[in-house]
Amino acid sequence: MTGDKFRVRADGYIKAARAVTDPVRKVALMDLAQRWLRLAAQIDGAASHASRKFAAPVTQVRAGVPTITTI
């Protein structure tokens, strides 16, 4: 399983945030999008660990997580 489904969901929140004018809603939608992107990165990281031939501890993926700073 890859994080693609999570990125698609994040994209939906980004598009919704672009469509609203209320700044509070915009921030809330972008926060949700960022959470989905983090989940995608975690899924991708876990899949890469699982594909290795040796056992390695699975940690949360933080490096390389896209951050959304502008709309």
N, C-alpha and C positions, 0 to 999 in steps of 0.2 A: 504494500500500500504506500502511495506517495501522498505528499501534502497538496497535490493539485486540487482536490475537491475543496480543501480548506481555503486555498488561494482564490478559487472561483467565488466562494461565499464572501471572502474579504472584498473582492472586487465589487460585489453587489452593494456592500455597505459604503464603499468609496463613492460609487455612482450616486447612491442615495444622499450622501453627505454633500455632494456637489449640487444636488437639486434643491436642497433646503436653504432657506435664508436665515432661519433662527440660529444664532451662533451656538447656543447651548445644545440644540439638537445636532448641529454639525459636529461639534466636539464629541458628543456621545456616539454618533455613528462612526467617526474616525477611530475612537477608542475600541469599538467593537471590531472594526476592520483590523486594527493592529493586533488584537487578541487572536483573531483567526490566522493572521500571518505568523504569529509566534507558534501557534499549534502546528501549522504547516511545517515550520522549521524543525520543530520537535519530532514530528512524524518522519521527516526526511532524515534527521539525525539518527533516530532509532532504527530506521530501515538500513541505513549504512552500517550501523553497528552489527545488526543481525546478519548482514551479508558477509561479514568477516569470518574467517576460518578459526579464529581464536576468540576466547571469551574476554570481553572487555566490559568494564562497568559502563552502564548507560547513564549519562548525565544530561541535564537540560541543556539544550542548545541555546546559547545567548549570542554568540558571535555571528555576525552575518544576518541577523534578524532585521528585515527592512523596517525602518521607522518612517512614519508618515508625518511630515512636518508642514506641508502645504497642501492646499486643496486646489 
